[in-house]
């Protein structure tokens, strides 16, 4: 696993869920319009 250092304001833990031909992660509504970075921390289980 690589190590990455990211400066930010808040961290949430979530699960990626299938949607259509892709997947999504839900974040709080008040994050709308913010820049975010998604980091995969485990191997997919599929």
Secondary structure in CASP SS format (residue, H / E / C, confidence):
PFRMAT SS
TARGET T0000
AUTHOR 0000-0000-0000
METHOD secondary structure of the structure
MODEL  1
X C 1.00
X C 1.00
X C 1.00
X C 1.00
X C 1.00
X C 1.00
X C 1.00
X C 1.00
X C 1.00
X C 1.00
X C 1.00
X C 1.00
X C 1.00
X C 1.00
X C 1.00
X C 1.00
X E 1.00
X E 1.00
X E 1.00
X C 1.00
X C 1.00
X E 1.00
X E 1.00
X E 1.00
X C 1.00
X C 1.00
X C 1.00
X C 1.00
X H 1.00
X H 1.00
X H 1.00
X C 1.00
X C 1.00
X C 1.00
X C 1.00
X C 1.00
X C 1.00
X C 1.00
X C 1.00
X C 1.00
X C 1.00
X C 1.00
X C 1.00
X C 1.00
X C 1.00
X C 1.00
END
